[in-house]
Amino acid sequence: MTISNIKPTEKELEILQVLWQQGAVAVKDVHEALGGEESNGYTTILKLMQIMHEKGLVTRQKSGKLHLYEAVITQESTQKQMLDKIINTVFQGSAAQLVMSALGNQKSSKEELDLIKKYLEKLEGGE
């Protein structure tokens, strides 16, 4: 199985968010970033990160007494992969339906709408 075929679970995505923001970190750092004992037990995070290592989502290196974990997949490639899946499965392959649904469900700021307009102009060759 190639990395591009691996679909992170919701919990794995939460862990990946921490790794993308902080780089190589120990389980303790991920545990704290995810709210500590309030939301996730340390051993649960440790087990998830071990599974992610087995899947090839993260690397693990020993640093003194600690194991440091780092994301193998990038945030951008993960977003693209998941977005492609949503477009194909939920919106029957229509990126336009996805965009219209996203814009209809959330109130966009003027700045966000300006960015979207500029992006559309760029796609149309307006720049």
N, CA and C atoms as an extended XYZ file, in Angstrom:
381
Properties=species:S:1:pos:R:3:atomname:S:1:resname:S:1:resid:I:1 pbc="F F F"
N         0.849       -1.173        0.000 N   MET     1
C         0.000        0.000        0.000 CA  MET     1
C         0.898        1.240        0.000 C   MET     1
N         0.672        2.146       -0.943 N   THR     2
C         1.456        3.368       -0.975 CA  THR     2
C         0.859        4.383       -0.021 C   THR     2
N         1.676        5.372        0.352 N   ILE     3
C         1.215        6.401        1.279 CA  ILE     3
C         0.011        7.134        0.719 C   ILE     3
N        -0.031        7.341       -0.600 N   SER     4
C        -1.155        8.070       -1.186 CA  SER     4
C        -2.477        7.318       -1.040 C   SER     4
N        -2.422        6.015       -0.765 N   ASN     5
C        -3.641        5.227       -0.583 CA  ASN     5
C        -4.072        5.142        0.881 C   ASN     5
N        -3.255        5.627        1.786 N   ILE     6
C        -3.577        5.542        3.212 CA  ILE     6
C        -4.512        6.689        3.566 C   ILE     6
N        -5.636        6.338        4.169 N   LYS     7
C        -6.619        7.335        4.570 CA  LYS     7
C        -6.568        7.471        6.092 C   LYS     7
N        -6.036        8.591        6.603 N   PRO     8
C        -5.986        8.759        8.058 CA  PRO     8
C        -7.388        8.819        8.659 C   PRO     8
N        -7.533        8.253        9.844 N   THR     9
C        -8.793        8.348       10.571 CA  THR     9
C        -8.917        9.759       11.154 C   THR     9
N       -10.061       10.062       11.727 N   GLU    10
C       -10.282       11.386       12.322 CA  GLU    10
C        -9.274       11.661       13.453 C   GLU    10
N        -9.050       10.683       14.308 N   LYS    11
C        -8.082       10.843       15.407 CA  LYS    11
C        -6.668       10.998       14.862 C   LYS    11
N        -6.331       10.222       13.828 N   GLU    12
C        -5.007       10.326       13.223 CA  GLU    12
C        -4.813       11.712       12.610 C   GLU    12
N        -5.872       12.266       12.040 N   LEU    13
C        -5.783       13.623       11.481 CA  LEU    13
C        -5.508       14.653       12.575 C   LEU    13
N        -6.121       14.473       13.744 N   GLU    14
C        -5.857       15.379       14.869 CA  GLU    14
C        -4.373       15.329       15.246 C   GLU    14
N        -3.821       14.141       15.284 N   ILE    15
C        -2.403       13.975       15.607 CA  ILE    15
C        -1.537       14.579       14.506 C   ILE    15
N        -1.897       14.329       13.250 N   LEU    16
C        -1.144       14.892       12.137 CA  LEU    16
C        -1.151       16.419       12.176 C   LEU    16
N        -2.261       17.020       12.576 N   GLN    17
C        -2.324       18.488       12.687 CA  GLN    17
C        -1.233       18.991       13.638 C   GLN    17
N        -1.059       18.301       14.747 N   VAL    18
C        -0.026       18.684       15.717 CA  VAL    18
C         1.362       18.525       15.092 C   VAL    18
N         1.580       17.404       14.426 N   LEU    19
C         2.885       17.150       13.811 CA  LEU    19
C         3.183       18.160       12.709 C   LEU    19
N         2.174       18.517       11.916 N   TRP    20
C         2.382       19.511       10.857 CA  TRP    20
C         2.736       20.870       11.447 C   TRP    20
N         2.156       21.199       12.579 N   GLN    21
C         2.425       22.498       13.216 CA  GLN    21
C         3.758       22.519       13.949 C   GLN    21
N         4.094       21.415       14.628 N   GLN    22
C         5.242       21.421       15.527 CA  GLN    22
C         6.465       20.685       15.003 C   GLN    22
N         6.313       19.890       13.960 N   GLY    23
C         7.449       19.116       13.469 CA  GLY    23
C         7.630       17.853       14.292 C   GLY    23
N         8.873       17.402       14.428 N   ALA    24
C         9.171       16.174       15.168 CA  ALA    24
C         8.958       16.392       16.660 C   ALA    24
N         8.063       15.610       17.248 N   VAL    25
C         7.737       15.760       18.667 CA  VAL    25
C         7.548       14.396       19.325 C   VAL    25
N         7.609       14.417       20.652 N   ALA    26
C         7.364       13.217       21.451 CA  ALA    26
C         5.859       13.053       21.681 C   ALA    26
N         5.464       11.860       22.052 N   VAL    27
C         4.059       11.565       22.339 CA  VAL    27
C         3.520       12.529       23.388 C   VAL    27
N         4.317       12.836       24.381 N   LYS    28
C         3.911       13.754       25.466 CA  LYS    28
C         3.471       15.100       24.894 C   LYS    28
N         4.195       15.599       23.902 N   ASP    29
C         3.865       16.886       23.297 CA  ASP    29
C         2.538       16.826       22.535 C   ASP    29
N         2.318       15.722       21.844 N   VAL    30
C         1.056       15.547       21.125 CA  VAL    30
C        -0.082       15.442       22.119 C   VAL    30
N         0.130       14.670       23.166 N   HIS    31
C        -0.879       14.491       24.210 CA  HIS    31
C        -1.283       15.840       24.805 C   HIS    31
N        -0.311       16.669       25.120 N   GLU    32
C        -0.592       17.992       25.688 CA  GLU    32
C        -1.301       18.889       24.679 C   GLU    32
N        -0.873       18.852       23.419 N   ALA    33
C        -1.481       19.694       22.385 CA  ALA    33
C        -2.943       19.327       22.141 C   ALA    33
N        -3.276       18.066       22.394 N   LEU    34
C        -4.654       17.599       22.190 CA  LEU    34
C        -5.511       17.712       23.445 C   LEU    34
N        -5.028       18.404       24.443 N   GLY    35
C        -5.837       18.655       25.628 CA  GLY    35
C        -5.533       17.801       26.831 C   GLY    35
N        -4.507       16.980       26.756 N   GLY    36
C        -4.129       16.157       27.912 CA  GLY    36
C        -5.205       15.157       28.266 C   GLY    36
N        -5.295       14.842       29.538 N   GLU    37
C        -6.207       13.798       30.025 CA  GLU    37
C        -7.677       14.131       29.800 C   GLU    37
N        -7.992       15.425       29.635 N   GLU    38
C        -9.392       15.804       29.467 CA  GLU    38
C       -10.037       15.114       28.267 C   GLU    38
N        -9.287       15.015       27.165 N   SER    39
C        -9.901       14.469       25.963 CA  SER    39
C        -9.283       13.153       25.480 C   SER    39
N        -8.008       12.945       25.764 N   ASN    40
C        -7.324       11.756       25.261 CA  ASN    40
C        -6.320       11.265       26.291 C   ASN    40
N        -6.349        9.971       26.577 N   GLY    41
C        -5.362        9.412       27.479 CA  GLY    41
C        -4.016        9.286       26.790 C   GLY    41
N        -2.951        9.412       27.559 N   TYR    42
C        -1.592        9.315       27.014 CA  TYR    42
C        -1.382        7.987       26.295 C   TYR    42
N        -1.827        6.898       26.911 N   THR    43
C        -1.600        5.585       26.295 CA  THR    43
C        -2.391        5.433       24.986 C   THR    43
N        -3.549        6.082       24.912 N   THR    44
C        -4.332        6.053       23.672 CA  THR    44
C        -3.572        6.757       22.556 C   THR    44
N        -3.009        7.933       22.860 N   ILE    45
C        -2.232        8.689       21.873 CA  ILE    45
C        -1.001        7.885       21.462 C   ILE    45
N        -0.323        7.292       22.432 N   LEU    46
C         0.853        6.476       22.147 CA  LEU    46
C         0.493        5.336       21.190 C   LEU    46
N        -0.585        4.615       21.488 N   LYS    47
C        -1.000        3.489       20.646 CA  LYS    47
C        -1.355        3.966       19.238 C   LYS    47
N        -2.080        5.080       19.138 N   LEU    48
C        -2.438        5.617       17.820 CA  LEU    48
C        -1.195        5.985       17.017 C   LEU    48
N        -0.220        6.578       17.684 N   MET    49
C         1.000        6.981       16.986 CA  MET    49
C         1.824        5.755       16.567 C   MET    49
N         1.789        4.704       17.372 N   GLN    50
C         2.459        3.452       16.981 CA  GLN    50
C         1.782        2.849       15.749 C   GLN    50
N         0.466        2.886       15.716 N   ILE    51
C        -0.281        2.381       14.557 CA  ILE    51
C         0.024        3.246       13.333 C   ILE    51
N         0.084        4.559       13.531 N   MET    52
C         0.402        5.464       12.421 CA  MET    52
C         1.800        5.180       11.873 C   MET    52
N         2.718        4.820       12.769 N   HIS    53
C         4.073        4.457       12.340 CA  HIS    53
C         4.037        3.175       11.509 C   HIS    53
N         3.269        2.186       11.956 N   GLU    54
C         3.138        0.931       11.213 CA  GLU    54
C         2.509        1.156        9.842 C   GLU    54
N         1.570        2.101        9.758 N   LYS    55
C         0.907        2.418        8.490 CA  LYS    55
C         1.809        3.220        7.550 C   LYS    55
N         2.855        3.815        8.100 N   GLY    56
C         3.730        4.640        7.283 CA  GLY    56
C         3.328        6.106        7.232 C   GLY    56
N         2.435        6.522        8.133 N   LEU    57
C         2.010        7.927        8.179 CA  LEU    57
C         3.029        8.821        8.880 C   LEU    57
N         3.784        8.224        9.806 N   VAL    58
C         4.784        8.979       10.565 CA  VAL    58
C         6.090        8.197       10.646 C   VAL    58
N         7.178        8.931       10.859 N   THR    59
C         8.457        8.291       11.143 CA  THR    59
C         8.693        8.392       12.642 C   THR    59
N         9.574        7.538       13.139 N   ARG    60
C         9.893        7.547       14.570 CA  ARG    60
C        11.402        7.413       14.709 C   ARG    60
N        11.994        8.352       15.451 N   GLN    61
C        13.430        8.302       15.718 CA  GLN    61
C        13.660        8.413       17.210 C   GLN    61
N        14.645        7.668       17.675 N   LYS    62
C        14.995        7.706       19.092 CA  LYS    62
C        15.907        8.901       19.339 C   LYS    62
N        15.551        9.675       20.353 N   SER    63
C        16.351       10.829       20.760 CA  SER    63
C        16.509       10.753       22.279 C   SER    63
N        17.644       10.210       22.729 N   GLY    64
C        17.809        9.967       24.163 CA  GLY    64
C        16.821        8.908       24.597 C   GLY    64
N        16.014        9.237       25.611 N   LYS    65
C        15.008        8.292       26.100 CA  LYS    65
C        13.683        8.423       25.353 C   LYS    65
N        13.562        9.463       24.528 N   LEU    66
C        12.302        9.730       23.839 CA  LEU    66
C        12.302        9.186       22.421 C   LEU    66
N        11.111        8.924       21.938 N   HIS    67
C        10.899        8.661       20.520 CA  HIS    67
C        10.243        9.915       19.959 C   HIS    67
N        10.821       10.447       18.888 N   LEU    68
C        10.245       11.612       18.227 CA  LEU    68
C         9.532       11.156       16.961 C   LEU    68
N         8.314       11.620       16.816 N   TYR    69
C         7.493       11.272       15.660 CA  TYR    69
C         7.376       12.473       14.739 C   TYR    69
N         7.384       12.193       13.427 N   GLU    70
C         7.249       13.262       12.439 CA  GLU    70
C         6.354       12.763       11.303 C   GLU    70
N         5.529       13.645       10.788 N   ALA    71
C         4.620       13.270        9.705 CA  ALA    71
C         5.398       12.945        8.438 C   ALA    71
N         4.999       11.883        7.765 N   VAL    72
C         5.580       11.519        6.479 CA  VAL    72
C         4.796       12.223        5.370 C   VAL    72
N         3.482       12.227        5.513 N   ILE    73
C         2.629       12.851        4.500 CA  ILE    73
C         2.475       14.333        4.819 C   ILE    73
N         2.374       15.140        3.780 N   THR    74
C         2.226       16.581        3.984 CA  THR    74
C         0.759       16.931        4.190 C   THR    74
N         0.557       18.079        4.790 N   GLN    75
C        -0.798       18.575        4.991 CA  GLN    75
C        -1.468       18.798        3.631 C   GLN    75
N        -0.738       19.353        2.697 N   GLU    76
C        -1.295       19.650        1.381 CA  GLU    76
C        -1.727       18.380        0.644 C   GLU    76
N        -0.879       17.350        0.658 N   SER    77
C        -1.236       16.118       -0.051 CA  SER    77
C        -2.416       15.423        0.628 C   SER    77
N        -2.484       15.505        1.950 N   THR    78
C        -3.602       14.907        2.682 CA  THR    78
C        -4.896       15.644        2.369 C   THR    78
N        -4.842       16.981        2.359 N   GLN    79
C        -6.024       17.769        2.031 CA  GLN    79
C        -6.510       17.440        0.623 C   GLN    79
N        -5.576       17.364       -0.323 N   LYS    80
C        -5.942       17.067       -1.716 CA  LYS    80
C        -6.583       15.692       -1.824 C   LYS    80
N        -5.973       14.705       -1.188 N   GLN    81
C        -6.481       13.338       -1.235 CA  GLN    81
C        -7.893       13.267       -0.653 C   GLN    81
N        -8.094       13.907        0.494 N   MET    82
C        -9.396       13.847        1.143 CA  MET    82
C       -10.438       14.644        0.365 C   MET    82
N       -10.025       15.776       -0.184 N   LEU    83
C       -10.931       16.593       -0.976 CA  LEU    83
C       -11.355       15.847       -2.242 C   LEU    83
N       -10.405       15.191       -2.896 N   ASP    84
C       -10.731       14.394       -4.087 CA  ASP    84
C       -11.759       13.320       -3.746 C   ASP    84
N       -11.578       12.680       -2.602 N   LYS    85
C       -12.515       11.627       -2.186 CA  LYS    85
C       -13.902       12.219       -1.946 C   LYS    85
N       -13.962       13.367       -1.281 N   ILE    86
C       -15.254       14.015       -1.012 CA  ILE    86
C       -15.921       14.417       -2.321 C   ILE    86
N       -15.164       15.023       -3.217 N   ILE    87
C       -15.730       15.444       -4.503 CA  ILE    87
C       -16.301       14.239       -5.247 C   ILE    87
N       -15.538       13.163       -5.290 N   ASN    88
C       -15.969       11.988       -6.051 CA  ASN    88
C       -17.111       11.219       -5.408 C   ASN    88
N       -17.125       11.148       -4.074 N   THR    89
C       -18.143       10.322       -3.416 CA  THR    89
C       -19.385       11.098       -3.002 C   THR    89
N       -19.216       12.314       -2.534 N   VAL    90
C       -20.345       13.084       -2.019 CA  VAL    90
C       -20.960       13.988       -3.088 C   VAL    90
N       -20.114       14.539       -3.960 N   PHE    91
C       -20.588       15.513       -4.952 CA  PHE    91
C       -20.549       14.972       -6.381 C   PHE    91
N       -20.534       13.652       -6.540 N   GLN    92
C       -20.576       12.979       -7.833 CA  GLN    92
C       -19.570       13.561       -8.827 C   GLN    92
N       -18.386       13.908       -8.341 N   GLY    93
C       -17.319       14.395       -9.206 CA  GLY    93
C       -17.393       15.872       -9.547 C   GLY    93
N       -18.315       16.603       -8.969 N   SER    94
C       -18.492       18.013       -9.309 CA  SER    94
C       -17.832       18.924       -8.270 C   SER    94
N       -16.700       19.514       -8.649 N   ALA    95
C       -16.035       20.480       -7.770 CA  ALA    95
C       -16.921       21.713       -7.581 C   ALA    95
N       -17.688       22.083       -8.619 N   ALA    96
C       -18.576       23.250       -8.529 CA  ALA    96
C       -19.618       23.052       -7.428 C   ALA    96
N       -20.206       21.849       -7.360 N   GLN    97
C       -21.197       21.573       -6.309 CA  GLN    97
C       -20.562       21.684       -4.926 C   GLN    97
N       -19.334       21.188       -4.792 N   LEU    98
C       -18.619       21.280       -3.520 CA  LEU    98
C       -18.423       22.738       -3.117 C   LEU    98
N       -17.940       23.548       -4.048 N   VAL    99
C       -17.668       24.963       -3.754 CA  VAL    99
C       -18.955       25.692       -3.392 C   VAL    99
N       -20.000       25.479       -4.161 N   MET   100
C       -21.269       26.156       -3.878 CA  MET   100
C       -21.832       25.721       -2.528 C   MET   100
N       -21.697       24.450       -2.223 N   SER   101
C       -22.167       23.955       -0.933 CA  SER   101
C       -21.353       24.560        0.206 C   SER   101
N       -20.028       24.597        0.041 N   ALA   102
C       -19.164       25.165        1.082 CA  ALA   102
C       -19.474       26.644        1.303 C   ALA   102
N       -19.663       27.390        0.227 N   LEU   103
C       -19.950       28.817        0.357 CA  LEU   103
C       -21.348       29.048        0.912 C   LEU   103
N       -22.268       28.133        0.639 N   GLY   104
C       -23.628       28.273        1.146 CA  GLY   104
C       -23.775       27.895        2.602 C   GLY   104
N       -22.882       27.045        3.100 N   ASN   105
C       -22.975       26.564        4.486 CA  ASN   105
C       -22.279       27.468        5.491 C   ASN   105
N       -21.307       28.224        5.047 N   GLN   106
C       -20.528       29.064        5.954 CA  GLN   106
C       -20.580       30.508        5.484 C   GLN   106
N       -20.644       31.433        6.408 N   LYS   107
C       -20.602       32.851        6.073 CA  LYS   107
C       -19.143       33.211        5.805 C   LYS   107
N       -18.872       33.637        4.579 N   SER   108
C       -17.506       34.008        4.214 CA  SER   108
C       -17.304       35.498        4.433 C   SER   108
N       -16.106       35.846        4.902 N   SER   109
C       -15.779       37.257        5.087 CA  SER   109
C       -15.535       37.905        3.728 C   SER   109
N       -15.551       39.223        3.696 N   LYS   110
C       -15.268       39.957        2.457 CA  LYS   110
C       -13.871       39.599        1.964 C   LYS   110
N       -12.911       39.461        2.880 N   GLU   111
C       -11.539       39.116        2.510 CA  GLU   111
C       -11.470       37.741        1.858 C   GLU   111
N       -12.207       36.785        2.431 N   GLU   112
C       -12.226       35.445        1.854 CA  GLU   112
C       -12.848       35.463        0.462 C   GLU   112
N       -13.946       36.194        0.307 N   LEU   113
C       -14.591       36.284       -1.003 CA  LEU   113
C       -13.682       36.957       -2.023 C   LEU   113
N       -12.943       37.980       -1.594 N   ASP   114
C       -11.988       38.638       -2.493 CA  ASP   114
C       -10.906       37.661       -2.940 C   ASP   114
N       -10.396       36.854       -2.003 N   LEU   115
C        -9.392       35.840       -2.354 CA  LEU   115
C        -9.951       34.823       -3.348 C   LEU   115
N       -11.195       34.421       -3.130 N   ILE   116
C       -11.836       33.458       -4.030 CA  ILE   116
C       -11.981       34.071       -5.422 C   ILE   116
N       -12.411       35.324       -5.477 N   LYS   117
C       -12.564       36.011       -6.772 CA  LYS   117
C       -11.223       36.104       -7.498 C   LYS   117
N       -10.186       36.468       -6.779 N   LYS   118
C        -8.854       36.571       -7.390 CA  LYS   118
C        -8.396       35.207       -7.906 C   LYS   118
N        -8.665       34.172       -7.151 N   TYR   119
C        -8.279       32.828       -7.565 CA  TYR   119
C        -9.026       32.417       -8.831 C   TYR   119
N       -10.324       32.718       -8.880 N   LEU   120
C       -11.121       32.384      -10.060 CA  LEU   120
C       -10.618       33.149      -11.280 C   LEU   120
N       -10.275       34.424      -11.094 N   GLU   121
C        -9.730       35.228      -12.199 CA  GLU   121
C        -8.420       34.618      -12.701 C   GLU   121
N        -7.594       34.176      -11.770 N   LYS   122
C        -6.322       33.545      -12.139 CA  LYS   122
C        -6.568       32.266      -12.948 C   LYS   122
N        -7.557       31.464      -12.499 N   LEU   123
C        -7.893       30.238      -13.223 CA  LEU   123
C        -8.415       30.516      -14.629 C   LEU   123
N        -9.134       31.615      -14.769 N   GLU   124
C        -9.678       31.984      -16.076 CA  GLU   124
C        -8.643       32.647      -16.963 C   GLU   124
N        -7.467       32.903      -16.436 N   GLY   125
C        -6.413       33.561      -17.223 CA  GLY   125
C        -6.516       35.067      -17.190 C   GLY   125
N        -7.220       35.586      -16.194 N   GLY   126
C        -7.412       37.032      -16.078 CA  GLY   126
C        -6.185       37.768      -15.573 C   GLY   126
N        -5.203       37.054      -15.066 N   GLU   127
C        -3.991       37.720      -14.560 CA  GLU   127
C        -2.795       37.313      -15.367 C   GLU   127
